[in-house]
């Protein structure tokens, strides 16, 4: 568990240093942590979940207006991860919106776009503070990641997943084991659990604290830190009880940024473990292959 308030507002140098160390430890040892005192109101979070449910309650005809077919379509509604590659459709519907550097969202239902825009802005502020702390935890200048990854024009992809109740959850996955592209993913969900993370070879079910965010490190954090902070493998499982809604926001570099290990993280004793790749090309690489643990990251190892 980690508190943004301790990282940003602490007037005590030793307390802030401890918070930075704890943040680095979480990124190194788990690739995942729970975030409290983040400054995003419970009212806004609840409204995002309500508005998301209203979108999935639209008629199929209305939702199909947003059925994009390409990876970088500004708005895309659909089912499964990649209909060209996946052998089966997973038990979920999704809405994907690129919300930065240009904001995009459906015009239906009324109020959804405005709610998502406010939420996306607040989420970016949270992630920016975390990335400052992560930079410092790596003994780098506070704005190092921000500058190197060109985050002023960085990609922010908001993904809303809807997992309906499943009659046979033991036979169907919501999403299979995978890692996220990007630097950090910020996730919230309704009251139904379904996220599992992999730690030391075991699957651990996650039960978030009230009004908390779940944060996980992505593949590009692993690339940038030359493997010091590893992306976490996770999956979504289904349930028989009710509809689970999750809202995940992947924060990454500018799409045209070449991402390789930071020079400061490379030495004779610790050579570059990954080849540099444009962020856009990495996302395309992931899209063209089935979700399978760290298989995409494995393709660019040196």
matplotlib code that plots the C-alpha trace (Angstrom):
import matplotlib.pyplot as plt

x = [0.0, 1.3, 0.2, 0.6, 0.2, 3.4, 5.3, 4.0, 3.0, 5.4, 7.4, 9.8, 12.7, 13.2, 9.5, 9.6, 12.8, 11.2, 8.2, 10.4, 12.3, 9.0, 7.8, 11.0, 10.8, 7.2, 8.2, 11.2, 9.7, 6.1, 5.5, 2.3, 0.9, -2.3, -2.6, -4.4, -4.6, -4.4, -6.6, -9.2, -12.6, -14.8, -17.7, -15.8, -14.7, -18.3, -19.6, -17.0, -18.3, -21.9, -21.3, -19.3, -22.2, -24.6, -22.4, -22.6, -26.3, -26.8, -28.3, -25.9, -26.7, -25.6, -22.4, -21.5, -21.2, -17.9, -16.7, -13.3, -11.2, -7.7, -5.3, -5.0, -8.6, -9.4, -12.4, -13.0, -15.7, -15.6, -15.2, -12.0, -8.4, -7.6, -10.1, -7.5, -5.3, -7.3, -8.6, -11.5, -13.5, -12.8, -15.7, -15.7, -16.8, -14.6, -14.4, -11.0, -10.4, -7.2, -7.5, -4.1, -2.5, -5.9, -9.1, -11.6, -14.7, -18.2, -20.9, -23.3, -24.6, -25.0, -22.3, -19.9, -17.4, -17.3, -16.9, -14.1, -12.2, -12.2, -11.1, -8.4, -6.9, -6.9, -5.3, -2.5, -1.7, -1.5, 0.8, 3.0, 3.7, 4.4, 6.8, 8.7, 9.0, 10.1, 12.8, 14.1, 14.0, 16.4, 18.8, 17.8, 16.6, 12.9, 11.7, 13.9, 11.2, 8.9, 11.5, 12.9, 9.5, 8.1, 5.1, 3.8, 2.7, 2.5, -0.1, -2.9, -5.2, -8.3, -9.8, -13.2, -13.8, -17.2, -17.2, -20.8, -21.7, -20.5, -22.3, -19.1, -16.2, -13.9, -14.0, -13.7, -11.2, -12.0, -8.5, -5.6, -2.2, -0.4, 1.6, 0.6, 2.5, 3.5, 5.0, 2.3, -1.3, -3.9, -6.9, -10.1, -13.1, -16.5, -17.2, -16.6, -13.1, -11.5, -7.9, -5.1, -1.4, 1.5, 4.1, 6.9, 5.0, 1.7, -1.5, -2.7, -6.2, -6.4, -9.0, -8.6, -9.2, -12.1, -11.4, -7.9, -6.3, -4.3, -1.1, 1.1, 4.3, 4.2, 6.7, 8.2, 9.1, 11.0, 12.7, 13.6, 15.0, 16.9, 15.0, 15.3, 11.6, 9.8, 6.3, 3.8, 1.9, -1.8, -5.1, -8.9, -11.2, -14.9, -17.6, -21.2, -22.4, -22.7, -21.2, -17.6, -16.6, -12.9, -11.4, -7.7, -5.6, -2.3, 0.2, 3.0, 5.5, 4.8, 3.8, 6.8, 9.4, 12.1, 12.2, 15.3, 17.2, 18.2, 22.0, 22.2, 20.8, 23.4, 27.0, 29.7, 28.3, 24.7, 24.5, 21.3, 18.8, 16.4, 16.7, 15.2, 11.8, 9.3, 6.4, 3.9, 5.7, 5.7, 1.9, 1.5, 3.8, 1.6, -1.6, -0.3, 0.3, -1.8, -1.7, 0.7, 2.5, 5.7, 5.8, 5.8, 8.6, 10.6, 10.6, 12.8, 15.3, 18.9]
y = [0.0, 3.4, 7.0, 9.8, 12.3, 11.1, 11.4, 14.9, 16.8, 15.5, 18.4, 16.0, 15.0, 11.7, 10.8, 11.7, 9.7, 6.7, 7.0, 7.2, 4.1, 2.2, 3.1, 1.8, -1.4, -2.0, -1.5, -3.8, -6.6, -6.6, -4.4, -3.6, -1.6, -0.2, 3.6, 5.7, 9.4, 10.1, 13.2, 11.8, 12.2, 9.2, 11.1, 11.3, 7.7, 6.6, 8.7, 7.1, 3.6, 4.7, 6.3, 3.3, 1.0, 3.2, 2.9, -0.9, -0.6, 1.1, -0.9, -3.0, -0.7, 2.3, 0.7, -0.5, 3.1, 3.0, -0.4, 0.6, -1.8, -0.4, -0.3, 3.5, 4.4, 7.1, 5.2, 1.5, -0.7, -4.5, -7.9, -9.9, -8.7, -9.3, -11.0, -11.6, -13.6, -14.9, -18.4, -17.7, -14.6, -13.7, -13.0, -9.2, -6.2, -3.2, 0.5, 1.9, 5.7, 7.6, 10.5, 12.1, 14.0, 14.4, 13.6, 11.2, 9.6, 8.6, 11.2, 8.6, 8.3, 11.9, 13.0, 10.1, 12.2, 15.0, 12.6, 10.6, 13.8, 15.0, 11.6, 11.3, 14.7, 13.7, 10.3, 12.0, 14.2, 11.1, 9.3, 12.3, 12.4, 8.7, 8.9, 11.7, 9.4, 6.5, 8.7, 9.6, 6.0, 5.2, 8.0, 10.1, 13.6, 14.1, 14.9, 12.4, 10.0, 12.8, 14.4, 11.2, 9.7, 13.1, 12.8, 16.2, 14.4, 11.0, 8.4, 7.8, 5.0, 4.5, 1.0, 0.2, -3.5, -5.0, -8.6, -10.0, -12.7, -16.1, -19.4, -21.4, -19.1, -22.1, -22.5, -18.9, -16.1, -12.4, -11.7, -14.2, -13.7, -10.7, -7.6, -4.0, -1.8, 1.6, 2.8, 2.6, 1.5, 3.0, 0.8, 1.0, -1.3, -1.7, -3.9, -7.3, -8.6, -10.3, -9.2, -11.7, -10.8, -13.3, -13.2, -15.7, -18.1, -17.9, -16.2, -13.8, -12.4, -8.7, -7.1, -3.4, -1.1, 1.3, 4.4, 3.0, 2.7, -0.3, 0.6, -1.8, -1.3, -1.9, -3.3, 0.1, 0.7, -2.6, -1.6, 1.9, 0.6, -2.2, -4.8, -3.3, -2.6, -5.5, -5.4, -7.5, -10.5, -10.3, -11.7, -11.1, -13.9, -14.1, -14.7, -15.8, -13.1, -10.0, -7.6, -6.5, -3.1, -2.1, 1.1, 0.9, 3.8, 2.9, 5.8, 5.6, 7.7, 9.7, 7.2, 8.1, 7.9, 5.2, 3.4, 1.5, 1.1, 4.5, 5.0, 5.5, 2.0, 0.3, -0.6, -3.1, -5.3, -4.7, -4.5, -3.5, -6.3, -4.9, -3.4, 0.1, 0.1, 2.9, 2.8, 2.7, -0.3, -2.1, -1.6, -3.0, -6.0, -6.7, -6.4, -8.9, -11.7, -13.6, -12.5, -14.8, -13.6, -11.7, -13.1, -9.6, -8.3, -11.4, -10.6, -7.5, -9.0, -8.7]
z = [0.0, -0.9, -0.3, -2.8, 0.1, 1.8, -1.5, -2.4, 0.8, 3.4, 4.9, 6.5, 4.3, 6.0, 5.6, 1.9, 1.4, 3.1, 0.8, -2.3, -1.1, -0.5, -4.0, -5.5, -3.5, -4.6, -8.3, -7.9, -5.8, -7.0, -10.0, -8.3, -5.3, -3.9, -3.9, -1.2, -0.5, -4.2, -4.4, -6.8, -5.2, -4.5, -6.1, -9.4, -9.2, -8.6, -11.5, -13.9, -12.9, -13.3, -16.7, -17.8, -17.0, -18.8, -21.9, -21.9, -21.3, -24.7, -27.5, -29.6, -32.5, -30.5, -29.3, -32.7, -33.8, -32.0, -33.3, -34.6, -36.5, -36.1, -33.1, -33.1, -33.7, -31.2, -29.9, -30.1, -28.8, -29.1, -27.6, -26.9, -27.2, -30.9, -33.1, -35.8, -33.4, -30.4, -30.8, -28.5, -27.4, -23.8, -21.5, -21.7, -23.7, -23.8, -24.7, -25.5, -25.8, -26.4, -24.0, -24.3, -26.0, -27.7, -25.7, -27.4, -25.9, -27.1, -27.2, -25.7, -23.1, -22.1, -19.6, -20.3, -22.2, -19.7, -16.8, -18.5, -19.5, -15.8, -14.6, -17.2, -16.2, -12.5, -13.4, -15.3, -12.3, -10.0, -12.5, -13.0, -9.2, -9.1, -12.0, -10.2, -7.2, -9.3, -11.0, -7.6, -6.4, -9.4, -8.3, -11.3, -11.5, -10.5, -14.0, -15.8, -16.9, -17.8, -20.2, -21.6, -22.4, -23.7, -21.4, -22.4, -25.6, -23.9, -24.8, -22.3, -23.2, -21.1, -21.3, -19.7, -19.3, -18.7, -17.5, -17.3, -14.9, -16.3, -15.7, -15.8, -14.7, -14.3, -18.1, -19.3, -18.7, -18.6, -19.8, -19.9, -18.3, -19.8, -19.1, -20.0, -22.5, -21.2, -18.0, -15.4, -15.4, -13.1, -12.3, -10.4, -10.4, -8.9, -5.8, -7.6, -7.5, -10.4, -10.7, -10.1, -10.1, -10.5, -7.8, -7.3, -9.7, -7.7, -8.6, -5.9, -5.9, -5.3, -3.0, -3.2, -0.2, -0.5, -2.6, -3.7, -7.0, -8.2, -9.9, -11.9, -13.8, -17.6, -20.1, -20.9, -17.3, -17.4, -20.7, -19.4, -16.1, -18.0, -16.0, -12.5, -12.3, -14.0, -15.5, -13.6, -15.2, -14.3, -15.5, -15.0, -13.9, -14.3, -11.7, -11.4, -9.0, -11.2, -13.7, -13.0, -14.3, -14.4, -15.6, -16.5, -17.9, -19.5, -19.3, -21.8, -23.8, -26.9, -29.6, -31.7, -28.9, -29.2, -25.8, -24.8, -21.5, -20.0, -20.3, -16.6, -16.1, -18.3, -17.4, -18.3, -15.5, -16.5, -20.4, -22.2, -21.9, -24.5, -27.9, -28.4, -30.1, -31.0, -28.6, -31.5, -33.0, -29.6, -29.3, -32.8, -32.0, -29.0, -31.0, -33.6, -31.1, -28.5, -24.9, -23.2, -20.1, -21.1, -24.7, -26.3, -24.1, -24.8, -28.5, -27.9, -25.5, -26.6]

ax = plt.figure().add_subplot(projection="3d")
ax.plot(x, y, z, "-o")
ax.set_aspect("equal")
plt.show()
